[in-house]
Amino acid sequence: MNHDYINESNLIDRYALGKLPSIEAEEFEDHFIDCPACVEQLNITRSMVQDLKGLAVAEMVLADRRNARPTSRFLDRHFWSRRSWAFVACCGLAIAGVLAVLAVRRLTQVDSQLRQANEEVSAVRQQYQRTLEAAGESEKQHQDANQQLDQRLSELEQKFKAEGERNQTSVRGPKFPEVNFPIFALVSVVRGQVPTPVEIAPPASSPRFALSIPIEDRRNFSIYRITILNHQGITVWKQSGFRPDAYHALSLSLDTNFLGPGTYDLRVDGLTPLHKWDTVGSYPFLLAKRR
Protein backbone atom coordinates (compact mmCIF):
# COMPACT_ATOMS: atom_id res chain seq x y z
CA MET A 1 0.00 0.00 0.00
CA ASN A 2 1.54 3.31 -1.12
CA HIS A 3 0.66 6.99 -0.72
CA ASP A 4 -0.75 7.35 -4.25
CA TYR A 5 -3.35 4.66 -3.57
CA ILE A 6 -4.09 6.10 -0.09
CA ASN A 7 -4.65 9.62 -1.49
CA GLU A 8 -6.70 8.51 -4.51
CA SER A 9 -8.98 6.28 -2.37
CA ASN A 10 -9.32 8.79 0.55
CA LEU A 11 -8.37 5.98 2.93
CA ILE A 12 -7.51 8.37 5.79
CA ASP A 13 -10.95 10.06 5.80
CA ARG A 14 -12.80 6.77 5.37
CA TYR A 15 -10.76 5.15 8.16
CA ALA A 16 -11.44 8.05 10.56
CA LEU A 17 -15.18 7.81 9.78
CA GLY A 18 -15.18 4.00 10.24
CA LYS A 19 -16.31 3.35 6.66
CA LEU A 20 -13.30 1.26 5.62
CA PRO A 21 -13.72 -2.53 5.18
CA SER A 22 -11.94 -4.62 7.81
CA ILE A 23 -9.36 -6.13 5.43
CA GLU A 24 -8.46 -2.76 3.93
CA ALA A 25 -8.43 -1.18 7.41
CA GLU A 26 -5.90 -3.77 8.62
CA GLU A 27 -3.66 -3.12 5.61
CA PHE A 28 -3.89 0.64 6.23
CA GLU A 29 -3.06 0.16 9.93
CA ASP A 30 0.01 -1.91 8.99
CA HIS A 31 1.07 0.96 6.76
CA PHE A 32 0.58 4.03 8.98
CA ILE A 33 2.34 2.40 11.97
CA ASP A 34 5.64 3.16 10.23
CA CYS A 35 4.48 6.29 8.35
CA PRO A 36 4.58 9.57 10.35
CA ALA A 37 2.95 11.51 7.49
CA CYS A 38 -0.15 9.31 7.46
CA VAL A 39 -0.35 9.38 11.28
CA GLU A 40 -0.30 13.19 11.24
CA GLN A 41 -3.04 13.41 8.59
CA LEU A 42 -5.11 10.82 10.49
CA ASN A 43 -4.87 12.86 13.70
CA ILE A 44 -5.96 16.01 11.85
CA THR A 45 -8.94 14.22 10.34
CA ARG A 46 -9.95 12.70 13.66
CA SER A 47 -9.74 16.13 15.33
CA MET A 48 -12.00 17.59 12.63
CA VAL A 49 -14.49 14.74 13.05
CA GLN A 50 -14.54 15.22 16.85
CA ASP A 51 -15.13 18.96 16.43
CA LEU A 52 -18.02 18.34 14.06
CA LYS A 53 -19.50 15.76 16.43
CA GLY A 54 -19.20 18.23 19.32
CA LEU A 55 -20.99 20.90 17.30
CA ALA A 56 -23.72 18.45 16.38
CA VAL A 57 -24.22 17.46 20.06
CA ALA A 58 -24.37 21.08 21.14
CA GLU A 59 -26.99 21.76 18.46
CA MET A 60 -29.08 18.84 19.68
CA VAL A 61 -28.91 20.02 23.33
CA LEU A 62 -29.87 23.52 22.29
CA ALA A 63 -32.81 22.18 20.30
CA ASP A 64 -34.01 20.10 23.29
CA ARG A 65 -33.91 23.15 25.53
CA ARG A 66 -35.96 25.15 23.08
CA ASN A 67 -38.53 22.34 22.86
CA ALA A 68 -38.64 21.96 26.67
CA ARG A 69 -39.57 25.66 27.24
CA PRO A 70 -42.39 26.47 24.82
CA THR A 71 -43.94 28.95 27.24
CA SER A 72 -40.76 30.97 27.79
CA ARG A 73 -41.10 34.62 28.01
CA PHE A 74 -40.39 36.86 25.03
CA LEU A 75 -37.02 37.89 26.42
CA ASP A 76 -35.84 34.27 26.71
CA ARG A 77 -36.99 33.50 23.17
CA HIS A 78 -35.13 36.49 21.88
CA PHE A 79 -32.00 35.46 23.80
CA TRP A 80 -32.06 31.88 22.51
CA SER A 81 -32.77 33.09 18.99
CA ARG A 82 -29.59 35.16 19.06
CA ARG A 83 -27.64 32.22 20.48
CA SER A 84 -29.05 29.95 17.77
CA TRP A 85 -27.90 32.27 15.05
CA ALA A 86 -24.48 32.52 16.66
CA PHE A 87 -24.28 28.75 16.91
CA VAL A 88 -25.28 28.36 13.24
CA ALA A 89 -22.63 30.88 12.27
CA CYS A 90 -20.00 28.98 14.28
CA CYS A 91 -21.03 25.73 12.64
CA GLY A 92 -20.78 27.35 9.21
CA LEU A 93 -17.34 28.69 10.00
CA ALA A 94 -16.21 25.31 11.31
CA ILE A 95 -17.49 23.52 8.21
CA ALA A 96 -15.86 26.11 5.98
CA GLY A 97 -12.60 25.64 7.86
CA VAL A 98 -12.77 21.87 7.44
CA LEU A 99 -13.48 22.21 3.73
CA ALA A 100 -10.63 24.70 3.39
CA VAL A 101 -8.18 22.36 5.10
CA LEU A 102 -9.28 19.46 2.92
CA ALA A 103 -9.00 21.62 -0.20
CA VAL A 104 -5.49 22.79 0.77
CA ARG A 105 -4.40 19.22 1.44
CA ARG A 106 -5.81 18.08 -1.89
CA LEU A 107 -4.13 20.97 -3.72
CA THR A 108 -0.85 20.06 -2.03
CA GLN A 109 -1.20 16.47 -3.21
CA VAL A 110 -2.04 17.56 -6.75
CA ASP A 111 0.91 19.96 -6.79
CA SER A 112 3.24 17.17 -5.63
CA GLN A 113 1.94 14.79 -8.30
CA LEU A 114 2.27 17.48 -10.97
CA ARG A 115 5.83 18.25 -9.91
CA GLN A 116 6.72 14.55 -10.02
CA ALA A 117 5.15 14.19 -13.47
CA ASN A 118 7.15 17.17 -14.75
CA GLU A 119 10.36 15.62 -13.42
CA GLU A 120 9.56 12.32 -15.16
CA VAL A 121 8.80 14.11 -18.44
CA SER A 122 12.07 16.04 -18.17
CA ALA A 123 14.01 12.80 -17.55
CA VAL A 124 12.38 11.16 -20.58
CA ARG A 125 13.23 14.17 -22.76
CA GLN A 126 16.86 14.09 -21.63
CA GLN A 127 17.09 10.34 -22.31
CA TYR A 128 15.55 10.86 -25.76
CA GLN A 129 18.02 13.66 -26.53
CA ARG A 130 20.95 11.47 -25.46
CA THR A 131 19.63 8.66 -27.68
CA LEU A 132 19.40 11.01 -30.66
CA GLU A 133 22.94 12.26 -30.08
CA ALA A 134 24.28 8.70 -29.80
CA ALA A 135 22.46 7.67 -32.97
CA GLY A 136 23.85 10.69 -34.82
CA GLU A 137 27.38 9.91 -33.67
CA SER A 138 27.02 6.26 -34.69
CA GLU A 139 25.73 7.26 -38.13
CA LYS A 140 28.66 9.65 -38.58
CA GLN A 141 31.17 6.93 -37.64
CA HIS A 142 29.47 4.53 -40.06
CA GLN A 143 29.71 7.08 -42.89
CA ASP A 144 33.37 7.78 -42.11
CA ALA A 145 34.14 4.05 -42.11
CA ASN A 146 32.42 3.62 -45.50
CA GLN A 147 34.35 6.54 -46.95
CA GLN A 148 37.64 5.12 -45.70
CA LEU A 149 36.75 1.69 -47.12
CA ASP A 150 35.86 3.18 -50.53
CA GLN A 151 39.08 5.18 -50.58
CA ARG A 152 41.11 2.12 -49.58
CA LEU A 153 39.52 -0.02 -52.29
CA SER A 154 40.20 2.71 -54.85
CA GLU A 155 43.85 2.90 -53.83
CA LEU A 156 44.17 -0.88 -53.92
CA GLU A 157 42.67 -0.97 -57.40
CA GLN A 158 45.20 1.60 -58.56
CA LYS A 159 47.98 -0.32 -56.84
CA PHE A 160 47.10 -3.62 -58.47
CA LYS A 161 46.55 -1.90 -61.76
CA ALA A 162 50.06 -0.47 -61.59
CA GLU A 163 51.46 -3.87 -60.63
CA GLY A 164 49.57 -5.48 -63.49
CA GLU A 165 51.03 -3.00 -65.91
CA ARG A 166 54.53 -3.93 -64.71
CA ASN A 167 53.89 -7.66 -64.92
CA GLN A 168 53.25 -9.53 -68.12
CA THR A 169 51.71 -12.90 -68.79
CA SER A 170 52.46 -15.39 -71.53
CA VAL A 171 49.14 -17.22 -71.44
CA ARG A 172 47.75 -15.43 -74.46
CA GLY A 173 50.89 -15.67 -76.55
CA PRO A 174 51.93 -11.99 -76.73
CA LYS A 175 52.62 -10.35 -73.39
CA PHE A 176 49.71 -8.29 -72.15
CA PRO A 177 49.60 -6.29 -68.92
CA GLU A 178 47.16 -7.50 -66.25
CA VAL A 179 44.89 -4.61 -65.33
CA ASN A 180 41.54 -4.01 -63.58
CA PHE A 181 41.98 -6.56 -60.83
CA PRO A 182 38.68 -7.25 -59.02
CA ILE A 183 39.11 -6.51 -55.30
CA PHE A 184 36.99 -8.12 -52.59
CA ALA A 185 36.94 -6.83 -48.98
CA LEU A 186 36.70 -9.52 -46.31
CA VAL A 187 34.94 -9.11 -42.96
CA SER A 188 36.21 -10.45 -39.65
CA VAL A 189 33.91 -12.78 -37.70
CA VAL A 190 32.84 -11.47 -34.30
CA ARG A 191 33.27 -13.96 -31.48
CA GLY A 192 30.04 -15.65 -30.49
CA GLN A 193 28.32 -15.02 -33.84
CA VAL A 194 27.61 -17.42 -36.68
CA PRO A 195 30.14 -16.76 -39.45
CA THR A 196 28.72 -15.35 -42.68
CA PRO A 197 31.16 -15.93 -45.55
CA VAL A 198 31.78 -13.10 -48.00
CA GLU A 199 30.83 -14.30 -51.48
CA ILE A 200 33.57 -13.90 -54.09
CA ALA A 201 32.73 -14.40 -57.79
CA PRO A 202 35.77 -13.51 -59.95
CA PRO A 203 34.91 -12.58 -63.53
CA ALA A 204 36.08 -14.94 -66.26
CA SER A 205 37.87 -12.08 -68.00
CA SER A 206 40.35 -11.54 -65.15
CA PRO A 207 43.16 -14.03 -64.43
CA ARG A 208 43.62 -12.76 -60.88
CA PHE A 209 41.69 -11.21 -58.03
CA ALA A 210 42.70 -9.49 -54.80
CA LEU A 211 41.56 -9.70 -51.18
CA SER A 212 41.53 -6.74 -48.80
CA ILE A 213 41.82 -7.87 -45.17
CA PRO A 214 41.11 -5.16 -42.54
CA ILE A 215 42.99 -5.60 -39.26
CA GLU A 216 40.88 -4.40 -36.33
CA ASP A 217 43.24 -5.72 -33.65
CA ARG A 218 45.72 -2.85 -33.16
CA ARG A 219 48.17 -4.62 -30.87
CA ASN A 220 51.89 -4.21 -31.44
CA PHE A 221 52.57 -7.00 -33.93
CA SER A 222 55.80 -6.89 -35.92
CA ILE A 223 54.54 -8.95 -38.88
CA TYR A 224 51.45 -10.93 -39.83
CA ARG A 225 50.83 -14.43 -41.13
CA ILE A 226 47.95 -15.50 -43.42
CA THR A 227 46.61 -19.06 -43.51
CA ILE A 228 43.85 -20.30 -45.85
CA LEU A 229 41.91 -23.44 -44.86
CA ASN A 230 39.29 -25.30 -46.89
CA HIS A 231 35.88 -26.45 -45.59
CA GLN A 232 37.53 -29.57 -44.10
CA GLY A 233 39.95 -27.50 -42.03
CA ILE A 234 42.94 -28.49 -44.18
CA THR A 235 45.54 -25.80 -44.78
CA VAL A 236 45.82 -25.06 -48.50
CA TRP A 237 48.14 -22.06 -48.23
CA LYS A 238 50.18 -20.28 -45.55
CA GLN A 239 52.55 -17.34 -45.79
CA SER A 240 54.08 -14.87 -43.28
CA GLY A 241 55.86 -11.54 -43.63
CA PHE A 242 52.79 -9.38 -44.32
CA ARG A 243 52.64 -5.80 -43.09
CA PRO A 244 49.55 -3.56 -43.03
CA ASP A 245 49.13 -0.49 -45.23
CA ALA A 246 48.21 3.03 -44.11
CA TYR A 247 44.62 1.91 -43.50
CA HIS A 248 45.80 -0.99 -41.31
CA ALA A 249 44.76 -3.61 -43.86
CA LEU A 250 46.56 -6.52 -45.53
CA SER A 251 46.38 -7.17 -49.29
CA LEU A 252 46.56 -10.57 -50.98
CA SER A 253 46.54 -11.23 -54.75
CA LEU A 254 45.55 -14.71 -55.94
CA ASP A 255 45.35 -16.46 -59.31
CA THR A 256 41.76 -17.36 -60.15
CA ASN A 257 42.79 -20.99 -60.70
CA PHE A 258 44.68 -21.25 -57.41
CA LEU A 259 41.55 -22.09 -55.39
CA GLY A 260 38.57 -24.06 -56.55
CA PRO A 261 34.97 -23.10 -55.82
CA GLY A 262 33.99 -23.69 -52.20
CA THR A 263 34.04 -22.27 -48.68
CA TYR A 264 37.33 -21.15 -47.15
CA ASP A 265 38.50 -19.62 -43.91
CA LEU A 266 41.29 -17.03 -44.08
CA ARG A 267 42.99 -16.63 -40.71
CA VAL A 268 45.41 -13.90 -39.69
CA ASP A 269 48.00 -14.28 -36.91
CA GLY A 270 50.32 -11.61 -35.51
CA LEU A 271 53.85 -12.02 -34.18
CA THR A 272 54.12 -10.58 -30.66
CA PRO A 273 57.24 -8.94 -29.18
CA LEU A 274 57.83 -12.29 -27.39
CA HIS A 275 58.04 -13.96 -30.85
CA LYS A 276 54.80 -15.86 -30.43
CA TRP A 277 52.00 -16.04 -32.98
CA ASP A 278 48.68 -14.75 -31.64
CA THR A 279 45.31 -14.95 -33.41
CA VAL A 280 44.13 -11.66 -34.92
CA GLY A 281 40.95 -12.63 -36.76
CA SER A 282 39.06 -15.10 -38.96
CA TYR A 283 37.70 -14.05 -42.39
CA PRO A 284 35.47 -16.69 -44.05
CA PHE A 285 34.69 -16.39 -47.75
CA LEU A 286 32.79 -18.36 -50.39
CA LEU A 287 34.54 -18.67 -53.73
CA ALA A 288 31.96 -19.08 -56.48
CA LYS A 289 32.47 -20.27 -60.01
CA ARG A 290 33.94 -17.80 -62.47
CA ARG A 291 31.32 -15.83 -64.33
Secondary structure, 3 states (H helix, E strand, C coil): CCHHHHHHCCHHHHHHCCCCCHHHHHHHHHHHCCCHHHHHHHHHHHHHHHHHHHHHHHHHHHHHHHHHCCCCCHHHHHHHHHHHHHHHHHHHHHHHHHHHHHHHHHHHHHHHHHHHHHHHHHHHHHHHHHHHHHHHHHHHHHHHHHHHHHHHHHHHHHHHHHHHHHCEECCCCCCEECCCCCEEECCCCCCCCCCCCEEECCCCCCCEEEEEEECCCCCCCCCEEEEEECCCCCEEEEEEEECCCCCCEEEEEEECCCCCCEEEEEEEEEECCCCCEEEEEEEEEEECCCC
